[in-house]
């Protein structure tokens, strides 16, 4: 597989904007940051949620969460949540766009916000929300063949849940689906 540069990623992302599918509007909104690290070989920053959390404990995730009344839009939510969870301030993130919103298993409409961060960032993990953080090579993350589908039935409807492993990290569910959708969009 050839290497993926940051410029190639940004160009492909911006030239191949996805067509949003029709979804029923959700009552609750959330956003996550898909943080691409600007290295010669870009990386993707992911977190492992705290084991003390009531929901999704220990799962691999992007920084993000529920939209607050003070958040002007999904970008503001993703940037605020990233600052709260991993200590990367909003001024250190260059937002380059969004992926279509997805509906979470808990009924949130989640907007993935794609942003680029400089490689000299410092993480300050909020231990009540984040147990650890790790970086995955972006080219590897976007390789579609690394994801396997598990078909499940929920509320009488069939859904595919995407699954993948990276080192000791099990990446699945909405997080894997967002990464896979990004990989499909840029067709790397």
C-alpha positions in Angstrom: 0.0 0.0 0.0 1.4 3.4 -0.9 1.8 6.1 1.8 -0.9 8.7 2.3 0.3 12.3 2.8 -1.7 14.9 4.7 -2.1 17.0 1.5 -3.5 13.9 -0.3 -5.9 13.2 2.5 -7.2 16.8 2.7 -7.5 17.1 -1.1 -9.5 13.8 -1.4 -11.6 14.7 1.6 -12.6 18.1 0.2 -13.1 17.0 -3.4 -15.2 13.9 -2.5 -17.8 15.4 -0.2 -20.3 12.6 0.8 -23.9 12.7 -0.1 -25.9 12.8 3.2 -28.5 10.0 3.4 -32.0 10.7 4.7 -32.4 10.2 8.4 -35.2 11.0 10.8 -34.1 14.0 12.8 -33.0 13.1 16.3 -34.0 15.0 19.4 -30.5 14.9 20.9 -27.4 16.1 19.1 -23.7 15.2 19.7 -20.4 15.6 17.8 -17.1 13.9 17.7 -13.7 15.2 16.5 -11.9 12.9 14.0 -8.4 14.3 14.8 -5.9 13.8 12.0 -2.3 14.4 13.2 -0.3 16.4 10.7 2.8 14.1 10.4 4.7 13.2 7.3 2.7 10.0 7.6 -0.5 11.3 9.2 -2.0 9.6 12.2 -5.5 9.3 13.7 -5.9 10.1 17.4 -8.3 7.8 19.2 -9.2 7.4 22.9 -10.2 4.5 25.1 -13.0 5.6 27.4 -12.7 5.3 31.1 -13.8 2.0 32.7 -15.7 4.0 35.3 -18.2 5.4 32.8 -21.8 4.1 32.9 -22.1 4.0 29.1 -19.6 2.7 26.6 -17.0 2.1 29.3 -13.6 1.0 27.9 -14.6 1.5 24.3 -12.4 3.0 21.7 -13.8 6.4 20.6 -13.2 9.8 19.2 -13.2 12.7 21.6 -16.7 14.1 21.6 -20.1 14.2 23.3 -23.5 15.9 23.7 -24.1 19.3 22.3 -24.5 22.0 25.0 -26.9 24.9 24.7 -23.9 27.2 24.4 -22.4 25.4 21.4 -23.2 27.3 18.2 -22.9 24.2 16.0 -21.4 20.7 15.8 -17.9 22.0 15.2 -18.1 23.9 18.5 -19.3 20.8 20.3 -16.5 18.6 18.9 -13.9 21.2 19.8 -15.2 21.8 23.3 -15.4 18.1 24.0 -11.9 17.5 22.7 -10.6 20.1 25.0 -12.5 18.7 28.0 -11.5 15.1 27.3 -7.9 15.2 26.0 -6.8 18.8 26.6 -6.3 19.9 23.0 -7.6 23.5 22.8 -9.8 24.6 19.9 -7.2 26.9 18.5 -4.9 23.9 17.9 -7.5 22.3 15.6 -8.0 23.2 11.9 -11.5 22.0 11.0 -11.6 20.8 7.4 -15.2 19.5 7.2 -17.8 17.1 8.4 -19.0 13.7 7.5 -22.8 13.0 7.4 -24.3 12.6 10.9 -25.0 9.1 12.2 -27.6 8.0 14.7 -26.0 6.3 17.7 -27.5 3.3 19.5 -28.6 5.6 22.3 -30.5 7.8 19.9 -28.1 10.7 19.4 -27.5 12.3 16.0 -23.7 12.4 16.0 -21.8 14.7 13.6 -18.2 13.6 12.9 -16.1 16.8 12.5 -12.8 16.2 10.7 -9.9 18.3 12.0 -6.1 18.5 11.6 -3.9 19.0 14.6 -0.1 19.8 14.6 2.1 17.0 15.7 3.5 18.9 18.7 0.2 18.6 20.7 0.2 17.7 24.3 -2.4 15.5 25.8 -4.0 16.1 29.2 -6.4 13.2 29.6 -9.5 13.8 31.8 -9.4 10.5 33.8 -13.1 10.6 34.5 -13.8 10.3 30.8 -10.6 8.9 29.1 -8.5 6.0 30.3 -5.9 6.3 27.5 -5.2 7.7 24.0 -3.3 6.2 21.0 -2.4 7.0 17.5 -3.2 4.8 14.5 -1.5 5.4 11.1 -4.1 7.2 9.0 -3.4 5.0 5.9 -4.0 1.9 7.9 -7.1 3.3 9.6 -8.7 4.1 6.2 -8.0 0.7 4.6 -11.5 -0.6 4.1 -10.5 -4.3 4.0 -9.5 -4.0 7.7 -13.2 -3.8 8.8 -15.6 -6.7 9.1 -19.3 -6.5 9.4 -21.4 -8.1 12.1 -25.1 -8.1 11.2 -27.4 -7.6 14.1 -31.1 -7.0 14.6 -32.2 -4.1 16.7 -35.8 -2.9 17.1 -36.8 -5.2 14.3 -34.3 -3.8 11.8 -31.1 -5.3 10.5 -27.9 -3.3 11.0 -24.2 -3.9 10.2 -21.8 -3.1 13.0 -18.2 -2.7 11.9 -15.4 -4.3 13.7 -11.6 -4.0 13.6 -8.5 -4.5 15.7 -5.4 -2.3 15.9 -2.7 -3.6 18.1 -4.5 -4.3 21.4 -7.4 -2.0 20.6 -10.8 -3.3 19.5 -12.4 -0.6 17.3 -16.0 -1.2 16.7 -19.5 0.3 16.4 -19.9 3.9 15.6 -16.2 4.7 15.8 -15.3 2.0 13.3 -18.2 3.0 11.1 -17.0 6.6 11.0 -13.5 5.6 10.1 -14.7 3.2 7.4 -17.0 5.9 6.0 -14.1 8.3 5.8 -12.0 5.7 4.1 -14.8 5.1 1.5 -15.1 8.8 1.0 -11.5 9.4 0.1 -11.2 6.0 -1.6 -7.7 5.3 -0.4 
